[in-house]
């Protein structure tokens, strides 16, 4: 059984706040993510959970507070190949672009070696390993646009894995995917977390799905409501919804 290293913080969020104009989206957020954890960040639409993720990745700058990655202030952090990121699919990838599954996975190697780096046998091997991890190697010559939504997301995960990261952030990867495919997707993340000792951070509004899958759940709705083990979050939520049971 995979054990979380609670003594090592991969991510440290300290008193982070953020506003879009005069609208405050996050207020005084504190959160530590431990090495090897599988953390679900949940909350309703507009709760600030995606904003929090982008602040951790320095896509956005907080109006107050600080973030550290692997003990280094994010403003000075340079080891970005250690970070895998799967953004919301609809906003970052044109599925009509004529590119193969294998080519998408190889893109992950550019993050480690640079855009102008010549593709090597090692790069091809790492891309293959990543596709095999997500059970998509058999589809390597298919166009990404010809795949189902669930299959596309597996390929995007392979692209992130090809950089050989220590932590992977995923932003709402199961939006628009039916329940059965979601369950398979969550099982894949659990396997990657366990077998690769990969720290996984998943942003989602699917509280029930996360509470059954993740080790820990952080509930965000402008503030950090609580950060507990997944069974505790599910029990507390059930008690709040059914107080007389």
C-alpha positions in Angstrom: 0.0 0.0 0.0 1.3 3.5 -0.9 2.0 5.7 2.1 2.0 9.5 2.0 5.1 11.2 3.3 3.4 13.7 5.6 6.9 15.1 6.6 7.5 16.5 3.1 5.5 19.3 1.5 5.5 19.3 -2.2 3.3 22.4 -2.3 2.8 25.0 0.5 0.1 27.7 0.1 0.3 30.3 2.8 -2.4 32.9 3.4 -3.2 33.3 -0.3 -5.9 35.7 -1.4 -6.9 36.7 -5.0 -9.3 39.1 -6.6 -10.6 39.7 -10.1 -10.9 43.5 -10.0 -13.0 44.3 -6.9 -14.4 40.8 -6.6 -12.4 38.7 -4.1 -12.3 35.0 -5.3 -10.0 33.5 -2.6 -9.5 34.7 1.0 -6.6 33.7 3.2 -6.1 30.1 1.8 -3.6 27.9 3.7 -2.9 24.4 2.3 0.0 21.9 2.4 0.2 19.1 -0.1 2.4 16.2 0.9 4.6 14.0 -1.2 2.6 11.0 -2.5 -0.8 12.4 -1.7 -3.9 12.1 -3.9 -5.7 15.4 -3.2 -9.1 16.4 -4.5 -9.9 20.1 -4.5 -13.6 20.4 -4.7 -16.2 23.1 -4.7 -19.1 24.5 -6.7 -18.7 26.4 -10.0 -17.1 29.8 -9.4 -15.8 28.8 -5.9 -12.2 29.7 -6.8 -10.7 26.2 -7.0 -9.3 26.6 -10.6 -7.9 30.0 -9.6 -6.2 28.4 -6.6 -4.6 25.7 -8.9 -3.4 28.4 -11.3 -1.8 30.4 -8.5 0.1 27.2 -7.4 1.4 27.0 -11.0 2.2 30.7 -11.2 -0.2 31.2 -14.1 -1.8 33.8 -11.8 -0.2 35.9 -9.1 -1.9 36.1 -5.7 -2.9 39.5 -4.3 -1.5 38.4 -1.0 0.3 35.4 0.4 2.9 33.0 -1.0 3.3 29.6 -2.7 6.3 27.2 -2.5 6.9 24.3 -4.7 9.4 21.7 -3.4 10.4 24.2 -0.7 11.2 27.0 -3.3 9.2 30.2 -3.6 7.2 29.7 -6.9 8.5 33.1 -8.1 12.0 31.6 -8.1 11.1 28.0 -9.0 12.8 26.7 -12.2 12.3 22.9 -12.1 9.1 22.9 -14.1 9.6 19.4 -15.6 8.8 18.1 -12.1 5.3 19.6 -12.6 2.7 17.9 -14.8 -0.4 19.9 -15.8 -3.5 18.8 -17.5 -5.7 21.9 -18.1 -9.4 21.9 -18.9 -9.4 20.2 -22.3 -11.8 22.6 -24.1 -9.6 25.6 -23.4 -6.2 24.4 -24.3 -6.3 21.9 -27.2 -8.0 22.0 -30.6 -9.1 18.4 -31.1 -9.6 19.2 -34.8 -5.9 19.7 -35.3 -4.5 16.8 -37.3 -2.1 15.4 -34.8 -1.6 11.8 -33.7 -1.8 10.4 -30.2 1.9 9.6 -30.3 2.8 13.1 -31.3 0.7 14.6 -28.4 2.5 12.4 -25.9 5.9 13.4 -27.4 5.0 17.0 -26.8 5.5 16.3 -23.1 9.2 15.8 -23.8 9.5 19.4 -25.0 8.8 20.5 -21.5 11.8 18.7 -20.3 14.2 19.3 -23.2 13.0 22.5 -24.9 11.0 23.2 -28.0 14.0 23.2 -30.3 15.3 19.9 -29.1 15.6 17.1 -31.6 13.4 14.1 -30.7 15.6 11.2 -29.5 15.1 7.5 -29.0 14.8 8.2 -25.3 12.0 10.7 -25.9 10.2 8.1 -28.0 10.6 5.5 -25.3 9.3 7.8 -22.6 6.3 8.8 -24.7 5.6 5.1 -25.3 5.9 4.3 -21.6 3.5 7.1 -20.8 0.9 5.9 -23.3 1.2 2.4 -22.1 0.6 3.7 -18.5 -2.7 5.1 -19.6 -3.5 2.2 -21.9 -3.4 4.3 -25.1 -0.4 2.9 -26.9 -2.6 0.8 -29.2 -4.1 4.1 -30.4 -0.8 5.8 -31.1 -1.4 6.4 -34.8 -5.0 7.6 -34.4 -5.8 11.3 -34.7 -6.5 12.9 -31.3 -9.8 14.3 -32.7 -11.1 10.8 -33.5 -11.0 9.7 -29.9 -13.7 9.8 -27.3 -13.5 12.5 -24.6 -12.3 10.0 -22.0 -9.6 8.7 -24.4 -8.4 12.2 -25.2 -8.0 12.9 -21.5 -5.9 9.8 -21.1 -3.6 11.0 -23.9 -3.3 14.4 -22.2 -2.3 12.6 -19.0 0.3 10.7 -21.0 1.7 14.0 -22.3 2.1 15.2 -18.7 3.7 11.9 -17.6 6.2 12.1 -20.5 7.9 14.9 -18.7 8.6 12.5 -15.8 6.9 14.7 -13.2 6.8 14.3 -9.4 3.4 15.9 -9.1 0.5 16.2 -11.6 -2.3 18.9 -11.5 -5.5 18.2 -13.3 -8.2 20.8 -13.8 -11.8 19.4 -14.2 -10.7 16.5 -16.4 -14.0 14.7 -16.2 -16.4 17.5 -17.2 -18.8 16.1 -19.8 -17.7 12.6 -19.3 -20.3 10.0 -18.3 -20.2 8.3 -14.9 -18.7 4.9 -16.0 -15.8 6.6 -17.8 -15.3 8.9 -14.8 -14.9 5.8 -12.6 -12.3 4.4 -15.0 -10.5 7.7 -15.0 -10.4 8.0 -11.2 -9.1 4.4 -11.1 -6.3 5.3 -13.5 -5.2 8.3 -11.3 -5.3 6.0 -8.2 -3.0 3.5 -10.0 -0.6 6.2 -11.1 -0.5 7.6 -7.5 0.2 4.1 -6.1 2.5 2.6 -8.7 4.6 5.7 -9.6 4.4 7.3 -6.2 3.1 10.3 -8.1 1.5 13.2 -6.2 -1.9 13.9 -7.7 -3.9 17.1 -7.3 -7.3 17.0 -9.0 -9.7 20.0 -9.2 -13.3 18.9 -9.6 -16.9 19.7 -8.6 -17.6 16.0 -8.3 -17.5 15.8 -4.5 -19.0 12.3 -4.2 -16.6 10.8 -6.8 -13.6 12.4 -5.2 -14.6 11.4 -1.7 -14.5 7.8 -2.8 -11.2 8.1 -4.6 -8.9 10.7 -3.2 -6.8 10.2 0.0 -7.6 13.8 1.1 -10.1 16.4 0.0 -9.9 20.2 0.3 -13.2 22.0 0.0 -12.9 25.5 -1.4 -15.6 28.2 -1.7 -13.6 31.4 -1.6 -12.2 30.2 1.7 -10.8 26.8 2.5 -13.7 25.2 4.3 -11.8 22.1 5.4 -9.0 19.8 4.4 -9.7 16.3 5.6 -9.4 12.6 4.7 -11.9 11.7 2.0 -14.2 9.5 4.2 -14.5 12.3 6.8 -15.5 14.8 4.1 -18.2 12.4 2.7 -19.5 11.7 6.2 -19.6 15.4 7.1 -21.4 16.3 3.8 -23.9 13.5 4.3 -24.6 14.7 7.9 -25.1 18.3 6.7 -27.5 17.2 4.0 -29.4 14.7 6.2 -29.3 16.1 9.7 -32.0 13.8 11.1 -30.7 10.5 9.9 
